[in-house]
Amino acid sequence: MTKSDPVRTSFLPFSRPTIGDKEIEEVCDSLRSGWLTSGPKVANFEKMFSDWSGGQEPVAVNSATAGLHIAVATLDLKQGDEVITTPITWPSTVNNIVICGGIPVFADVQRETLQIDPSEVEKRISPKTRAIIPVHFAGAPCDLKPLKELCEKYGITLIEDAAHALGTKYRGELIGSNSEVAVFSFHPIKNITTGEGGMVLCSDKERAARMRRLRFHGVSRDAWKRYSRGGVPQYEVEEPGFKYNMLDIQAAIGIHQFERLQVFNSRRKQLAENYRILLEGIPEIVPLADVPYPHEHAWHLFVVRLETEALTIDRDQFLAELQAENIGTGLHFPAIHLQKFYCKTYGYRIGDFPEAEWNSERIFSLPLYPLLKEQDQDDVVRALKRLVKRFKR
């Protein structure tokens, strides 16, 4: 094999969903029924989540971004109000704080796990702090106990960005089962998918009722309640809202995906453990460490760090070389406080959050999904070894 020959003849995608015949038939059933928008299948999907979480209030939405938006909207932020979050996250976590009128305040992460550091959070709490939004990064839980203690001490709200954490456990409890608010994602790369979609789990019935209004124009009755048999077409606008309702077509996929969550997560765990074994002989590629408290990892992502000091190329060049080897990768995430808008608007600069910045230049995600085969992993690691050898100082 010469330098120009990639390790694979076909491209290995970073992720792909596992869609079975039951999902396809359920979608077809919705199409045949004539009821495509929010209806009985969304209601069933929500009930499944409520039962799974031990009775939490479920609010199905068309994306986790929408779920975060309506969750933050219930804070009724005023000018100058602050919300603390992590600089290692997808933009929607932070964007929704700004959209709802708040000021994002970042707390640095722990270097080895990329989970938000509770001690850094406390340093940034002020009289203007209204909420904390931690991210359960990559499928591992952040340390909720000290964060909940801070919220209780200072009278602030905890909104968990659980987009990566469906099936994750913290100290024996499912994420979302004992949460003030937790938001899950069903994007196609997530542990289950609805095409696009999300679910909010909430412990407070009044907050959940308000989020249900906000997801559908702020009206008191959705389409299923107004137009199904026995429904009344009349409605009342209680406050301005959005168009964030989940469709029955989406829920049709989710119902059967959710039934297989444990199977999917078990396969992800098996693949993650195999990656760790395969990577043991490559000191230039370092997986994230396990969090030090009792937990069950959902393995949404398998994130590694590139020891760039040992190589003649940087992380972005390394990923381009992997692409040339027909290996797809992900980047989760560039430090968001260094994105143009946040630098320009809030004055964030290099050096503000050193742990996030150090990782941001080194991390990337390897392919991980239930349909991945061990032979595919062998190809991934073979490509990593080849590039490390080629570009080693």
C-alpha positions in Angstrom: 0.0 0.0 0.0 1.5 3.4 -1.0 1.0 6.8 0.6 -1.7 7.6 -2.0 -3.8 4.5 -1.2 -6.4 5.3 1.5 -7.0 2.7 4.2 -10.6 2.2 2.9 -11.9 2.1 -0.6 -15.3 3.5 0.6 -16.0 6.4 2.9 -16.8 5.6 6.5 -19.3 8.2 7.8 -18.9 9.7 11.2 -22.5 8.7 12.0 -25.6 7.1 10.6 -29.0 6.3 12.1 -30.2 2.7 12.7 -33.7 2.7 11.0 -35.6 -0.5 10.9 -38.8 -1.9 9.2 -41.0 -1.0 12.3 -40.0 2.7 12.0 -40.7 2.7 8.2 -44.1 1.0 8.6 -45.1 3.3 11.5 -44.3 6.4 9.3 -46.3 4.8 6.4 -49.2 4.3 8.8 -49.2 8.0 9.7 -49.1 8.9 6.0 -52.0 6.6 5.3 -54.0 7.8 8.3 -54.2 11.4 7.0 -52.9 12.7 10.4 -49.4 14.0 9.8 -49.0 16.8 12.4 -49.0 16.5 16.2 -51.5 13.8 17.2 -51.9 10.4 18.9 -48.3 9.2 18.1 -46.8 12.3 19.7 -49.0 11.8 22.7 -47.9 8.1 22.9 -44.2 9.1 22.5 -44.6 11.6 25.3 -46.2 9.0 27.6 -43.3 6.6 26.9 -40.9 9.2 28.2 -43.0 10.1 31.2 -43.2 6.4 32.2 -39.5 5.9 31.6 -38.6 8.9 33.7 -40.8 8.0 36.6 -43.6 10.4 36.0 -41.8 13.6 34.7 -43.8 16.0 32.6 -42.9 15.4 28.9 -43.0 18.1 26.2 -42.2 16.9 22.7 -40.7 19.5 20.3 -39.2 19.5 16.8 -35.6 19.9 18.0 -33.6 20.1 21.2 -32.8 23.7 20.2 -36.6 24.4 20.4 -36.7 22.6 23.7 -33.9 24.8 25.1 -35.6 27.9 23.8 -38.9 27.3 25.5 -37.2 26.2 28.7 -35.1 29.3 28.9 -38.1 31.4 27.9 -39.9 30.3 31.1 -37.2 32.1 33.1 -38.7 35.5 31.8 -35.2 37.0 31.7 -34.9 40.7 32.2 -32.2 43.1 31.0 -28.9 42.3 32.7 -30.0 38.8 33.8 -27.2 36.2 33.5 -27.2 32.4 32.7 -24.1 30.4 33.4 -23.1 27.6 30.9 -20.1 25.8 29.5 -17.9 27.1 26.6 -17.7 23.5 25.2 -21.1 23.1 23.6 -23.1 23.4 20.4 -24.2 27.1 19.7 -27.9 26.5 20.5 -27.1 26.2 24.2 -25.7 29.7 24.3 -27.7 31.3 21.5 -31.0 30.6 23.3 -29.8 32.6 26.4 -29.1 35.6 24.1 -32.4 35.2 22.2 -34.3 35.2 25.4 -32.7 38.4 26.5 -30.0 37.1 28.9 -26.3 37.4 29.1 -24.3 34.2 28.8 -21.6 33.7 31.4 -19.2 30.9 30.9 -17.6 28.6 33.5 -14.6 26.5 32.4 -14.6 22.8 32.1 -12.5 20.0 33.7 -9.6 19.3 31.4 -9.8 15.5 31.4 -13.6 15.1 31.0 -14.8 18.3 29.4 -17.7 18.4 32.0 -18.4 21.9 33.4 -16.5 22.5 36.6 -18.8 23.2 39.6 -16.1 25.2 41.4 -15.8 27.5 38.4 -19.6 27.8 38.2 -19.8 29.1 41.8 -17.1 31.7 41.1 -19.4 33.2 38.4 -22.7 33.3 40.3 -23.8 36.9 40.9 -27.0 38.6 42.1 -28.0 38.7 38.4 -27.6 34.9 37.9 -31.0 33.3 37.0 -30.0 29.8 35.8 -27.2 27.3 35.2 -27.3 25.3 32.0 -24.7 22.4 32.2 -24.1 20.0 29.3 -23.9 16.3 29.9 -21.0 16.0 27.5 -20.6 13.1 25.0 -23.0 10.9 27.0 -21.3 11.2 30.4 -23.1 13.1 33.2 -21.8 16.3 34.6 -21.5 16.4 38.4 -25.1 17.3 39.3 -24.9 17.2 43.1 -22.8 20.3 43.6 -24.7 22.1 40.8 -28.1 21.4 42.5 -26.7 22.5 45.8 -25.6 25.8 44.2 -29.1 26.3 42.7 -30.7 25.7 46.0 -28.3 27.9 47.9 -28.7 30.9 45.5 -32.3 30.3 44.4 -31.6 29.7 40.7 -32.9 27.3 38.1 -31.0 24.3 36.7 -31.8 23.5 33.0 -29.8 20.4 31.9 -28.7 20.3 28.3 -29.1 16.5 28.0 -28.8 16.3 24.2 -26.0 13.8 24.5 -27.4 11.9 27.5 -30.4 9.7 26.6 -29.9 6.7 28.9 -27.1 8.3 30.9 -27.2 7.7 34.7 -25.8 9.8 37.4 -25.3 8.1 40.8 -27.9 5.5 39.8 -30.6 7.8 38.5 -31.4 8.4 34.8 -30.7 11.8 33.6 -34.1 13.6 33.3 -35.8 11.4 36.0 -34.9 13.8 38.8 -34.4 17.0 36.9 -35.9 20.4 37.2 -35.7 20.7 33.4 -33.8 18.4 31.0 -33.7 18.7 27.2 -33.0 15.7 25.0 -32.1 15.6 21.2 -33.3 13.2 18.5 -31.1 14.5 15.7 -29.9 11.7 13.3 -26.5 11.4 15.0 -28.0 11.0 18.5 -28.6 7.7 20.4 -32.1 7.6 19.0 -33.6 9.7 16.2 -36.9 11.1 15.0 -35.3 12.7 11.9 -35.2 16.0 13.9 -36.8 16.4 17.3 -36.4 16.8 21.0 -38.1 16.1 24.3 -38.2 18.3 27.5 -38.7 16.5 30.8 -39.8 18.8 33.6 -40.7 18.3 37.3 -43.1 21.2 37.5 -46.6 20.9 36.0 -47.1 24.6 35.6 -43.8 25.1 33.8 -44.5 22.1 31.6 -48.0 23.5 30.7 -46.4 26.8 29.8 -43.8 25.1 27.6 -46.6 23.2 25.8 -48.2 26.6 25.0 -45.0 28.2 23.9 -44.2 25.3 21.5 -47.5 26.0 19.6 -48.0 29.7 19.1 -48.9 30.3 22.8 -52.4 28.9 22.3 -54.2 26.7 24.8 -55.2 24.0 22.3 -53.0 22.2 19.8 -54.3 20.7 16.5 -55.0 17.3 18.0 -57.2 18.8 20.7 -59.0 21.0 18.3 -59.6 18.8 15.3 -59.7 15.2 16.5 -63.0 13.5 17.2 -64.6 15.3 20.1 -62.3 18.3 19.9 -63.4 21.9 19.8 -61.9 24.2 17.1 -61.8 27.3 19.4 -58.5 28.4 20.9 -57.1 31.1 23.1 -53.7 32.9 22.7 -52.3 33.2 26.2 -48.9 34.7 25.2 -46.8 34.9 22.0 -45.3 31.5 21.2 -43.5 29.6 18.5 -44.0 26.8 16.0 -42.0 24.0 17.7 -44.5 21.1 17.9 -43.3 17.6 17.0 -45.1 15.9 14.1 -46.7 12.4 14.3 -44.4 11.5 11.4 -41.4 12.2 13.6 -42.9 10.5 16.7 -43.7 7.4 14.5 -39.9 6.9 14.1 -39.2 7.8 17.7 -41.6 5.3 19.2 -39.7 2.3 17.8 -36.3 3.9 18.3 -37.0 4.5 22.0 -38.0 0.8 22.4 -34.5 -0.1 21.3 -32.6 2.5 23.3 -31.0 0.0 25.6 -29.9 -2.2 22.7 -28.4 0.8 20.9 -26.6 2.1 24.0 -25.2 -1.4 24.8 -23.8 -1.6 21.3 -22.3 1.9 21.7 -20.6 0.9 24.9 -19.2 -2.3 23.4 -17.7 -0.2 20.5 -16.3 2.4 22.9 -14.6 -0.2 25.0 -13.1 -1.7 21.8 -11.8 1.7 20.8 -10.1 2.1 24.1 -8.3 -1.2 23.7 -7.3 -0.4 20.1 -5.9 3.0 21.1 -3.8 1.8 24.0 -0.7 1.7 21.8 -1.1 5.2 20.3 0.0 7.8 23.0 -0.6 10.6 20.5 -4.4 9.8 20.6 -5.9 10.1 24.1 -9.5 9.3 24.9 -11.4 11.5 27.4 -11.2 10.2 31.0 -14.2 8.8 32.8 -15.9 11.1 35.3 -14.9 10.2 38.9 -18.4 9.6 40.4 -20.8 6.7 39.9 -22.4 6.9 36.4 -23.5 5.0 33.4 -22.2 6.4 30.1 -24.6 6.6 27.1 -21.6 6.9 24.6 -23.2 9.4 22.3 -19.7 10.4 21.2 -16.2 8.9 21.4 -14.0 11.9 21.8 -10.2 11.8 21.7 -7.5 14.4 22.0 -4.6 14.7 19.6 -1.3 15.3 21.2 -0.4 18.1 18.7 2.9 18.8 20.4 4.1 15.4 19.1 3.2 16.0 15.5 4.1 18.4 12.7 0.5 19.2 11.8 -2.4 20.6 13.8 -5.7 19.0 14.6 -7.6 20.4 11.6 -4.9 19.2 9.2 -5.0 15.8 10.9 -8.7 15.6 10.3 -8.3 16.6 6.6 -5.7 13.7 6.3 -8.2 11.3 7.9 -10.8 12.5 5.3 -8.3 11.6 2.6 -8.1 8.1 4.2 -11.9 7.8 3.8 -12.5 8.2 7.6 -15.2 10.6 8.7 -14.9 12.5 12.0 -16.7 15.0 14.1 -15.6 18.1 16.0 -17.4 18.5 19.4 -16.8 21.4 20.0 -14.8 24.5 19.2 -14.8 26.7 22.3 -17.9 28.9 21.7 -16.7 32.0 23.6 -14.1 32.4 20.8 -16.7 32.4 18.1 -17.0 35.8 16.3 -20.4 36.9 17.8 -19.5 36.2 21.4 -16.0 37.8 21.1 -17.5 40.9 19.5 -20.6 41.2 21.7 -19.2 40.2 25.1 -15.5 40.8 24.7 -14.4 37.2 25.3 -10.7 36.6 24.4 -8.1 33.8 24.2 -7.0 33.0 27.7 -10.5 33.5 29.4 -11.1 29.7 29.8 -7.8 27.9 29.4 -9.1 24.3 29.9 -11.8 24.7 27.2 -9.3 26.4 24.9 -6.6 23.8 25.3 -9.1 21.0 24.5 -10.7 22.9 21.7 -7.5 22.8 19.7 -7.0 19.1 20.2 -10.3 17.2 20.4 -12.2 15.3 17.7 -14.8 12.5 17.6 -14.3 9.1 16.0 -17.2 7.2 14.2 -19.5 5.7 16.7 -23.0 4.2 16.0 -24.7 0.8 16.4 -24.2 -0.1 12.7 -20.4 0.4 13.0 -18.5 -2.9 12.7 -15.3 -3.9 14.5 -13.7 -4.1 11.1 -14.6 -0.4 10.6 -12.9 0.4 13.9 -9.8 -1.4 12.8 -9.8 0.8 9.7 -10.1 3.9 11.8 -7.3 2.9 14.1 -5.1 1.9 11.2 -5.6 5.3 9.6 -4.7 7.0 13.0 -1.5 5.0 13.3 -0.5 5.7 9.7 -1.0 9.5 10.1 0.8 9.6 13.5 3.7 7.8 12.0 3.8 10.0 8.9 3.6 13.3 10.8 5.5 12.5 14.0 8.1 15.0 15.0 
